[in-house]
């Protein structure tokens, strides 16, 4: 009985990891399927589908568009969220509680509603649909997240250092750039990478606000309309491997240095 009780936590942990990673294992396994459908029985292995994906100009263009939109919208979201957090946390503004609520409100709204509202606004303004409109939509959904993370990290222990910098004659922009931002660097990095993740996976806004230049989720959706194929497994496997490699590089460089500090 004691041995069983000791084994239960490990069994639960094994089942939990299997539940999380089994779909990924199946995805990667059938990306090497030497057949037309990614279904059992497994036939292969072959690198045919990876070659087709890497030689597909539309897929590579969609991949580049996803990187561009994710990095650009995330950087702008972090910048705007940082400025808004500094203003609402360090200064007494009329209606500051209402302003915080308005900034966080998009987190409670469905992406479909946000996309439809942006689509109506762009059509009324006569603006064309493009990657710029997709990036604007991703800023709308990522800005509240960035603001919430950064605002929660702005404690009172930083006020004295900011006040000391002002007493030494530093202008406000130098205080924010050289004092406040470095102290909030872990929160800024967390907000940025979470925004990149959400922007990378987002489909509804990218689908409704793009026309000819599409992101990778929209391109994958168009491929799935023609049926299952090991090509989609190969695309997912490449994205997964790139994400893991990026996470390992960040863990070995940025996050480890931040932890030492």
N, C-alpha and C positions, 0 to 999 in steps of 0.2 A: 504493500500500500504506500509506504514512504517513497519507494522508488518510482511508483506511478505518479505520486504528487510532485516529485522532483522533475519528472519528465514532461508533465503537463505544460509548464511555461515554454519549454523548448518546442514542444509540439505545436502550441499555439503560434509561436514565432515562426516556425517553419511554414505553417499553413498561411499565415499572414503574408510572408514573402512570396509564397507560391501564388497567392491570389493577386499580388501586385505585379509580379514579373512574368507570370505564365503567358499573358497575352503578348508581351514583348518577345519572349522566346519563340512563340509560334509565328509571330510576324517576321522575325529574322530568319527562322528556319525555312519558311516557305518562300522567302525571297530568293532562295537557291533552287527552287522547284524547276525541274527540267520538263515543264509541261505548260499548258495554256491556263490552268486554273490553280490557285493556291489552296488546294484542298487535299486531304489524305486520299490515297497513300502518297508518301513522299517519294518523288522521283528526282534524282540528281546525284550530286550537286552540280550546279552550273553558275557561271558568272554572266550568263547571257543578258539577264534583265538589268543588271548593273551597267553593263555596256550600253544598253538601249537608253537607260535613264540619263547617263552622263553625256550621251551623244544627242539627246533631245534638246533642241535649242529653246523650245517653249518652256520646258520644265526648268532649264537652267536660268532662263529669264525670270520666271516666276520665283525661283529661289532667290535670285538677286533682288527682286522687288521686295520680297519678305524681309530680307536683311536690311534693306534701305529703310523701309517703313518702320520696322521694329526699332532699329537703332535711333533713327531721327525722332520719331514720336516719343520714345522713352527719354531721350536726352532733354527734349523740350518739356515733357511732363515733370521731370525731376527739377529742372530749372524753375518752372512756374510754381511747383509745389514748395520748393525751398524758399522762394521769395514770399509766397503767401504765408507760409509757416512763420517766417521771421517777422513779418508785419503783424500777424495776429497774436503771436506769442510774446513779442517784446514791446508792443505799443498798445495803449488803450484807445481803441477805436469805437465810435458809436455803432452799436448793433453788431459787435464782434461775434456774439453767439449766433446771431442770424447768419452772418457771413460764413462761419464755420459750417453751419447746417447746409447752406446752399452749396458750398464746395464739396461736401461729402454726399449730397443728395444723389448724384448720378450713380453711386454704387448700389443704390436700392432700385434702380430702374432697369428694366430688361434691355438687353442689347438691341433687340428688335425695335423697341420703341425709340431708342436713341437713333438707330439707323434710319428709321422712317422720318423722324423729325429732322435729321440732318439732310436727308434726301429732299424733303419738301423745302427746306431753307435754301439749299443750293439751286433747286429749280426756280424758286421765286427770285433769287438773286441773279439768275442767268449764268451761273458758274458751271463749267463743264465737270463731268465726273472723271477723276484721274487718281493717281497715287497720292496727290496732294490732299484730295478729299478723304481718302482712306486714312492718311496720316492724321488729319484733323479729327476724324472720328476716334482714332485710337488715343489721341491726346485727351479727348473728352472722357473716355472710360478709365484712363490711367492716371490722370491728374488727381482725382480724389484719393486714390490709393497712395500715391506719392506724398500728398499733403498729410494724410493721416499718419503715415510712418514717420515722416520728418517731424511733424508737430509733436507727436508723442515722445520723441527723443530729445526735445529741447527742454532740458531741466534747468533749475535755478542755479546749479553749480557753474554754468557757463556764463552767467550774467556778470560775475566779478571780473572774469578775464576780458570780456567785451568792454566793460566799463574802464578797466585799466588801459586797454588799447586806445580808447577815446581820450582818456586823460593824458596819454602820451602824444596826442595830436593826430592820431590816425583818422582819416575821413571815414564816413560810414561805409562806403563801398570796400575800403581796405579791411575794415573790421569784419565784414561779412565774408570777404574772399580769403583773408589770411588767418582769421581767428575762428569764426563761426563754422565755416564750411569744413576745415580740417577736423574740428571736434565732432562734427556730424557725419564724417566720412563713412562709417559703417552703415548708418541709416540711409545715406545717399546711395551707396552701392546696393543695399538691399532693395530700395525702391526702384533703382534702375533695372536690376536684373529681373525682378518680378514683373516690371512693365514690359521688358523684352519678351518674357515668357508668355504673358497674356496677349501681347500684340502678335507674336509669332503664331499662336494657335487660333486667333480670332477669325471667324468665318463670316458671320452675318453682316457686319459692317463692311468688311472687305468685298463681299459679294454685291451688296446693294449700292455701294459708292464707287465702284470701279467699272470701267468699260472695256478697254482693250488691254491695258497693262494690269494684269491681275497678280495676286499673291499666290503663294504655294497652296494654301488650303483651298482656294477657289479652283486652281488648276487640278488638284487631286479630286475635287468633287466632280469636275467635268469628266475626268477619266473614269470615275466610278459609275457614271451614268451609262457607260457602254458595257458595264459588267465587271466582275472581279478579274484581276490580273496580277501575276507576280510582280509586275512593274510597280504597282502601288505598294506592295510589300518592300520592294527595293528602295523606293523613295522614303518610306517610313524608317527603314533600317539605317539609311544614310543620315537622316535627320537625327535619329536617336544616337548614333555613334558620334556625330559632330557635337551634340549637346553634352554627352558624357565627357568627351575630350575637352571641351571648353570648361566644364565644371572642374575637371581635374587640374587643368592649368590654373584656373582662378584659385582653387584651394591651395595649390603649391606656391602661389605668388602673392596675390592680393590679400586673401583672407588670412593666411598664415602670418603675414607681416602685420596685419591689423590686430591679430590676436597677441602677438608679441608686444605691440605697443600698449 
